[in-house]
Amino acid sequence: MVTVQLKLVDAGDLYVAWRWEHEPAEPRVIAVPRDLVQGTLDEWVAAVPSPLPGETADQALRRSLTNGPLVDHARERDLATRMARALVPHRLAVELNSWLAQGIRPHLRVQPSPSTALVPWEALRIDDGLRAVHDTTVSVLPPATVGNAAERRVRPFDPRGPVVSVLDPVVPGFPDASGLGSVLGHPTPELAALGGVRRDDIDRDHLERALATASRFLYVGHVTTGGHGLDARLHLSCTAGTTGRAAPLGAHRPLAAADIVLGHRPGPVRPWRIPARVALVACESGGDVRFAEPSGLVTAMVHGGAEHVTATRWTLPTDEGLRRLVPGFPETPVLAPTVVAVDAAHRATDPVTALNDWQRAAATRWEDTGDPTCSPLVWAAFTTTWAPPTRDR
């Protein structure tokens, strides 16, 4: 596969650098004046349902879902087109097109900057009816300091190995209708087939033991962000009496990214062993790149040995939230089929390509019909970080 690494750096202006992996000695760099790109980035930040400063999660959902461009076919296409023009350098577009003309589909590996953390590269509209995911394979490139860490060990993926599924776990002290309540509601048969839903007995000790021998991990539930990346929190059925590095929330102690990287017990550092493939279907589970020093749940999983980590850029609305806030939204479930699609991608030979295939189908239907169940609101939130083992280990 022909692969290009695209890195973005905030240094006043936005610096965009790219190099083709088969031409490592020929990097390209341009500086995009901040005033030419920031307005479009700000529009996108205001479009997605992640809370702005001072907003609650419910306020953010109402802002995004009641009158935002992600539920308006024409406005979303216009914004996605302008984002592509602002962020994809002309020379890079020409180079990508030259490979496409030869019948070769390039792989675009993106390393965002904090100001571009929410950009859905797969959904950038590069031509009439075409998104970037139609012409390229898209993944996230982790920082070299993480992917090439000396202590990192990636075990080969075993498709017949154990799968750990944590689906909508019960969080102590938070009833179904609360902020950390159920995200799936009544599970569909397809979801139930993936594993137990709404279990109340999966805490961090149980999960650490299970992951140590697993090939794959699927988590569907809540993630909340903290003041820094390693304070990103995953919510299991842990009581407040559990040991860990995050402060309790009433009867519950969240599992912080720092607990995974350093261990959640007092005493010596004991990092968790993480399986080769991880999928985190949860709000802002891929928020690592919003910080100047990228760290968070994705980084923690990669550091622990994951090669593929699928996560989300922004807050995911529940099906109940979509029906409640979007006038006339179809009764067709969105979140449950998304979980099934992400799980299927991680069963595939190449999770990056498989996830892109699902996104491409949704993008095509959105472009052709404006079907709100195929809005980039959900499918464009997902991206997969690919961190293959280094050749010398």
N, C-alpha and C positions, 0 to 999 in steps of 0.2 A: 504494500500500500504506500502511495506517495503521501507524505505527511509534512505539514507545516506547523510550526510552533509560533503562536501569536501571543505576545506579552504586552500588557498595558501597564504604564507607570504614571502615577500622579506626581508631578513636580511643577506645580503652577499650571502649565499647559499639560495636555495629555500626550504622553509619548507612547507611540505605537511601534513595536519592534517585531519583526518576524524573520524566521529562517527556515528553509527547507531542510529536513533532516538528511537528505542526500547531498546537500551543499552547505555543510556546517561553517565553512570559512567565508560565506557570502551573506552575512546578515543585512537586513534593511531596517532603517529607522527613520521615522518622521515625527515631527512635533505638530500636534493639532492644537491651534489656539483655543484656550479654554472657552472663550466667548462664542466659538463656533459650535461647540458640542454640549455645553452645560445646560442650555435651555431645554434641549431635547431629552437629556438625561433626567432633568428635573420633572419633565412631563411624565416620563415613564415611572419614576419613583412615586408620583402622585396617582398613577394609574393602578398600581398593584395594591393588594390588600394588606401589606405589612404596615404596622403602625408608624406614622410620622411622629416626630418629637411632640410629646404632650398628648398624643392620642391613645385611647384604649384600643384593645383588639376589636371590640364591637364597633367602635367609631370608624376604625380603619376599614372594616368589612362594609359598613354602610356607605362610606365615601366611594369605595371602589366599585361596589356592586349596584348601587342605585343610579349612578349617572356617569360612571367612568367609561373610558374607551374600550376596556376589555369586554364589555357586554354590548358594544356598539360596533357592528361589522365594519362600516365605512371609516369610522374614526380610528379603530385599531389598525386597519390596513394602512391608513395615512401615517400614523405614528411609527409603525414598524418599518415603513419605507424610508421615512426621514432618519430613523436611527441607523439604518443600513448605510445611507449616504454619509452620515456624520462619522461613523466608526470604522467602516471598511475602506482602507486606502485604495485609491484608484489603481496603483501599481499591483497591489495584492489581488484585486479583482481581476485584472488582466492575466496575472499568473495563474489564478484558479481556473479561469476560462480556458486557458491554453491546454490545461490537462483535461478538462471536460471535452474539448474538441477532439482529443485523442481517445475518447471513450474511457478515461480514467477518472474515478471519483476520488478527490483528495480527502484526506483526513485533517480536519482543523482542530488543533489542540490549543485551547485558550487558557491563558493565565490572567484573570481579571485583576484590576486595581480596585481599591475601595470605592471609587466613584462609579465604576462600571460593574459592581458586584451584582446588581439586579438585572443586567442586560441579558435577555434571552437570545443568545447567539443562534440557536436553532430556528427561532421564529423571525429573524430579521428578513424583511421582504426585499429580495434582491431584484425582482422583476415582476411583471404582471402575473399573478397566480403562482409565483414561486417564492418559497422561503429558503433560507440557507440550508435547512435540513433536506430539501429536495435535491440539492446538488452536491452536498458535502456530508461527510461523517463528522460529527461534532462531539468533542469531549473536553473535560477540564484537565489542564496540566498542573499537577501540584508543584509547590516550590521544591527546588532541587534539594534543599536542606532537609526536607521531609522524606521525599521519595528515595533519596540516596543516603539516608542516615545509616551509620555503620552498624547500629544495633538492630536495624529492621530486618525481619526475616519473613518472606512470603512463601507459604506452602502451596504446592500445586493444587489447583482446584480439582476435587473429585466429584464428578456429577452424581455419583451414587452415595456420597457421604451424607452425614446427618445435616438436617436443616433445622435451625432454631427459628420458630415463628412466634413473635410476641404481637398479638393483634388486639389493640384497644384495651390495654390492661386497666384494671380498676386501680385508681389512685386513692390511697387512704384519705378519708376526710373530704372527698370531693364527689358529691352525687352526680348522677348522669347529666343533669342540666346545668352544671356549674362550669367554670372556666377550664377546669382540668377533668371534665366529665367525658362521656362517651363521644368519640368522633365518628363512629360508624353506624350508630343506632342499631336497628334490627339487622343482623348480618344476613347476607344472601347465601344461598347454598354454595355458590362459588367461593365465597370468603370462608365459610365454615370448613370447606375442604382443605384450606391452607393450614388450619390448625385451630386450637382453642381460642375463642373470642371472649373478651371480658373476663379473663381469669384474674383472680385476686391473690395468687400465690407465687407470682414471678417477681422476686426481688433481685438485688444485685448479686447476692451470693449464689443464688440459683443460676442467674444468667452467666456469671463468670465461669462457673463449672461447665455449663452447657456449651459455651463458645469455645472452650479450650480444645474440644474434639470435633467441632463442627466444620463443615465446608461452606456453609452459607447462613446468613442472618437476615431475616426480614422483620422490621419493626414498623408498626403502624400505631401511632399514638400522638402524644404531645412532646414537643421540644420548645423550650423557652430560652431566650438569650439573656446574658448577664452583662456586666460591665467590661468584660474582656473575653477573648475567645475560649479559653480553657474553663470559663464559667458557664458555657452553654450547657443546658441541662436536659436530660432525657428522663421522662417520668415513668417509673415502674410502680409496682405495688410495695414499695419500700416504706416502712414505718419511720417515724422520727427517731426511733432508737437505733436505727442502722448507722454504722460508722460511715463517714464520707466527708468530702471537702466542701459541700454546699450546705448552707444553713437550712434547717427544717422549715417547711411551710405548714404550720399547724401539726397535724398528725403524720405528715409525709416528709421524707428527705429525698430531694431529687438526686439523680446520678449525674455528676458533672463530668465534662470531658477530662478534667484533671484527674478524676478517679480512675478513668480508663488508662491514661498515660502513666500515672504514678502509682496506681493502686488505691483502693478505697479503705484499706485497713491501716491503723497506726503502725509505726515501725518502718522498716526498710522499704525502699521503693520496689514495688512489685507490679510492673505493667501487665495489663491483660493481654492474653493471646486472642487475636481477632482472626476470624476465618477469611478466606480469600475473597469472598463476595459479601457485600453488605448493602442492603437497601433500607433507607430511612424515609418512610412516607410520613412526614410530619412537618409542621409549620417551620420554615426557615432552618431546616436541619442542615442546610449547606451554607450557613451564614459566615463561614470562616473568613472569606475574602473581604468582608466588610472592615476587617481590622488591618491596621498598618502592618502588623506581623501576623500573617494568617495562621490562626489556630482555632480549633473548635472540634466538633464531633467528627467531621470528615477527616481532619488532620489526625485526630486521635485514632481513628480506625485504620488509616493508612500507616501510621507509626506502629500500630500493633500487628500489622501483617496483611491488611486487606490490599488486594490488587485493584478491585473495582468497587467503588462506593457511589451509589445513586442517592441523591438527596435533593432538596428543594431550595430554590432561591428566595421564595417569599411565602407568606401565609397561605395555606390551602383552605378554601371554604368547605364546609360540610355540605352534604346534599340538602339537609334541612335549611341551612343558611342560604343556599342558592334559591330554593323555592320561596323562602320568606322574604328575601331582599330584592330579587330580580323579578319584576312584573312579567307574568306570563311564562316563566321559565318552565320547560317541560318536566313532567314527572319522572322522566328517565333518570336513573341514578348515574352519577358521574364519578364519585369518589371510589365506590366499590369496584367498578370496572377498571379504574386506574390502578388500584392495588393489584388486581389480577394481572394487568398488563406489565407492571413493574416486576412482579414475581416471575412472570413468564420470560421476561428479558434476562433475568438472572439465572434462569434454567438453561438459556441458550448457550451456544458455543462462544459467542462474542456478545456480552451484555451491552456494549456501546452501540453496536450495529442494530441489535434487536430493539433497544429503546428508541433509537432514531427511526426505525421502521414504524413503530407505533405512532411516534410523533408526526411522521410524514403523512400517514394515513389521516390523522386528525387534522393536520394543516390543510390537506387537500380538500377535505369535507368543509372546513371552515371557509376556505377561499371560494369554493364552488357554491355553497349553499347558505353560509352564515348561520348554520346550526349552532345555537348557543351552547349545546353540550360539548361542542368541539372548539370552543373558544380557547385561545392560548392562555387564558386565565389559569387552567389546570395543567395541560400538557407541556406548556413552555416553562412551567416552574421547575421541571425536573431536568437534571443534568447528571452525567456520570463522570466522576473523577477516575482516571486510569493511571495507575502507578505500578507499572510492571517491575519485577525484581531486576536489579542491576546485573549485568552480564557476569561479573566476577563473583557473584554469590548464588 
